[in-house]
Amino acid sequence: MLLLLLSLVVWASAAPPPPSCSWNTCNEWSSDPNIINVHIVPHTHDDLGWIKTVDQYFFGSKPELVPVGVQYIYNTVIDEVAKDPARRFSFAETGFLTRWTSTHTDAERHKLQKLVKTGQIEMIGGGWVQHDEAAAHYVDIIDQMELGLHHLDRLFGECGHAQTAWQIDPFGHSRETANLFALMGYSSLFFARVHYLEKAARLTNKSLEFVWNASDDLKTKILTGAFYQDNYGPPEGFCFDALCGDDPIIEHQDMEGYNLPEKLQLFEAHVKKQASFLRTKHVMLLMGSDFQYTNANAWYTNLDKLIQHVNANSSLGLRLFYSTPTCYVKGLNEASPQLTTKDDDFFPYASSNHSFWTGYFTSRPAFKGMIREASSLLQLVRQLNVFAAEGIDNDHEVERMQRASALAQHHDAVTGTAKENVTRDYERRLAAGMKDGQAILHDALAHLSTKSGVNVSLPQQIRCELRNETVCEPIRNVAAFTVTVFNPRGHTMKETIRIPYFSRNVVVLNRKKQPVESERDASRNERMADAGYTNYRTRKSGLPARNNSLDIPLDSRVAAVSHYPIIIADSSDEQSLAAMAKRARVIINAVGPYRLHGEAVVKAAVENGESHLDLSGEPARECITKTFQNQVQSVQPRAPFELSFPVKVSPLGFATYFVNNATSNRATRVTHPIKTTFINDEDMFIENKLIRVDFDKSGLVASVLDKASNVSYPLKQEFLYYEGYDIKNEQTSGAYVFRPKDNTEKHPATAAKIELSKGPLTQEARQIFSPWISQVVRLADNSKDVEFTWTVGPLPIET
């Protein structure tokens, strides 16, 4: 009998091994306590704009400015690293990486991905840029980091998760940035710029590497290292880049320029001196700097020689190997040194006794404001895009906004230290992103309006970019338009908004086409009391006050008043109103808007001893005021007026207001006269129910009165400037460094011409100090805060 046995063999494919990221494939170092382990870290620092624009730097355009191209750095580094598995390289700026991957083939991208996943190339920093830490807002820092890390994750997976924060060029460092990096999961942080006096102290006590306690509340901390040199470049004599002037290593004795002994001696001296200021036997040497490695072959050819000959000479007591920042941190952790701690910032940064890098705190303030505005719009677009469930249709436009905003956080962008043509490129990108945002907002709001059941075609939504200058061309010749207000907060928003306006009268309605209700029911009584009319809500006839309610059936109400005669009066004619009041016992007023018609009716009732019952409701207390004009600073074509009205928007909601001036005449003057006061002996002040701001005879703020406590606080108002230091061959004052000529401040003006504008919503003091300095001191109704808005410029630059 033949027995046939069948055996079923099941081949189970083993799970793929985890990727060999750089921190898992570090080159071996020595555990001998007498050996100094030298981590050779090839890297390049590539600014996304500075002397050239970001794209000019990437493609290598304008070589007469700087003869570099970042695309060539990637090309040559990838080729050279692939030649030897021991070689390493570290890239930092994701903004350039994304440009490279989008302009190269799949085969080239896969070659890079392989080198990252085998640990030969490490992504450090991870952000779209290396952001500034003083002028950038923390929300923008998080956004630009998220954008960069998202692209790294998409390209490289786990090995793209940067472990080391890399802030080697920003001009000072904040504790909050360290906190953010710790919260993001970074294991370490490195930078180059430290105040020269603190640097000297850290060298003395061997505390270049320390633990930064980043938050008292969150108890976050991060291992931090400041570089030994005052830069992030290679040791002197070992820069093998076309931008440098150092000789290559010539190892053949029979050839001209043989210099191997001198190079080894110079290298040994540098390493041992640097090691003397550290607490472990690990030394990190940065091999590279700004836009270096355009010819990576020159670098690796010489670094290979250096590693070979140093390691071959055991008498030097050094072990050299290619490394990355994360592998260096791994060596530090293995050594377990006792490190000092730090609890505060590295601000201000000073490179010498007269070189405090604080000028950039205020350089290009208008550009800094544009960056903030773009960021706010980006947050708004994100929220509305989610609420409207617009999905991937807008992803491209949203990312373009993100990229423009992220680019602007670069430490030569938001700081205002880039060249003029580069700053204009940043502005152009932000403007294009905000234009995309406007289109996304319109689509999202239209979708939300449909969802909310409002069967109304939403007008095209337009942003007035120059609203702060009282310029809004889209509504110049428009009789009616809508204003959409979004509240991104988690609580109800009650504020007064201001927009440029071109008519003397206005009606503002809510989405139900009803007059917008007042913020405060008591406002009319208070205004009439100020005018000398009191008790206009008294009840001679026993009728209930307005704030009470009666549940009277409709039939009964009709029957109760049907036998009374109807008296017709003209609300614009005082005599007609007076005649009506004399014939009536109770005036039931349903006329509105109250601002235009109501007070005259109340006046007639009070003067003739009659009761008054208002049923009209309080419409918007919209206020039209004349635009503040300073002839030198005025921008044409400015709107002649500003329209202010109160808004109330629910949490994470939006509200639409309809502004209509179709029945009004175009005007160049305002219907509500503005009280104008120049320097004289009159009492000059602005006030609301909580605060009073007093001005002295010079037109300057003198004091602020807290009405609740009746305590007056003196306040001094000044505009000052310093003359900049400008001596040839010495540190001058400029975009980076603030260095005054002396400690004497200059006063461009000691008095101001003042104009007082007092409306029902806001009161303003408009001050002109000089042709190039003006300021508005604004106090909104019911606000506890006084707003100061200054305009400086154009500066009178001497020729």
Secondary structure as UniProt FT lines:
FT   HELIX           22..24
FT   TURN            33..34
FT   STRAND          36..43
FT   HELIX           54..59
FT   TURN            63..65
FT   HELIX           70..81
FT   TURN            82..83
FT   TURN            85..86
FT   STRAND          89..91
FT   HELIX           94..102
FT   HELIX           106..117
FT   TURN            118..119
FT   STRAND          121..123
FT   HELIX           138..156
FT   HELIX           157..160
FT   STRAND          164..167
FT   HELIX           175..183
FT   TURN            184..185
FT   STRAND          188..191
FT   HELIX           196..204
FT   TURN            205..206
FT   STRAND          209..213
FT   TURN            216..218
FT   STRAND          221..226
FT   TURN            236..237
FT   TURN            242..243
FT   TURN            253..254
FT   TURN            256..257
FT   HELIX           260..275
FT   TURN            276..277
FT   STRAND          282..287
FT   TURN            294..295
FT   HELIX           296..312
FT   HELIX           314..316
FT   STRAND          318..322
FT   HELIX           325..335
FT   STRAND          340..342
FT   TURN            353..354
FT   HELIX           359..361
FT   HELIX           365..387
FT   TURN            388..389
FT   HELIX           391..394
FT   HELIX           395..407
FT   TURN            408..409
FT   TURN            411..415
FT   HELIX           420..451
FT   TURN            452..453
FT   TURN            465..466
FT   HELIX           467..469
FT   HELIX           473..475
FT   TURN            476..477
FT   STRAND          480..486
FT   STRAND          493..501
FT   STRAND          507..509
FT   TURN            511..512
FT   TURN            521..522
FT   HELIX           523..530
FT   TURN            531..532
FT   TURN            536..537
FT   TURN            540..541
FT   TURN            546..547
FT   HELIX           554..561
FT   TURN            562..563
FT   TURN            571..572
FT   HELIX           574..583
FT   STRAND          586..589
FT   HELIX           594..598
FT   HELIX           599..607
FT   TURN            608..609
FT   STRAND          611..614
FT   STRAND          623..626
FT   TURN            631..633
FT   STRAND          641..649
FT   TURN            651..652
FT   STRAND          654..660
FT   TURN            662..663
FT   STRAND          684..687
FT   STRAND          691..695
FT   TURN            697..698
FT   STRAND          701..706
FT   TURN            707..710
FT   STRAND          711..714
FT   TURN            728..729
FT   STRAND          753..758
FT   STRAND          762..770
FT   TURN            771..772
FT   STRAND          773..780
FT   TURN            781..782
FT   STRAND          787..792
//
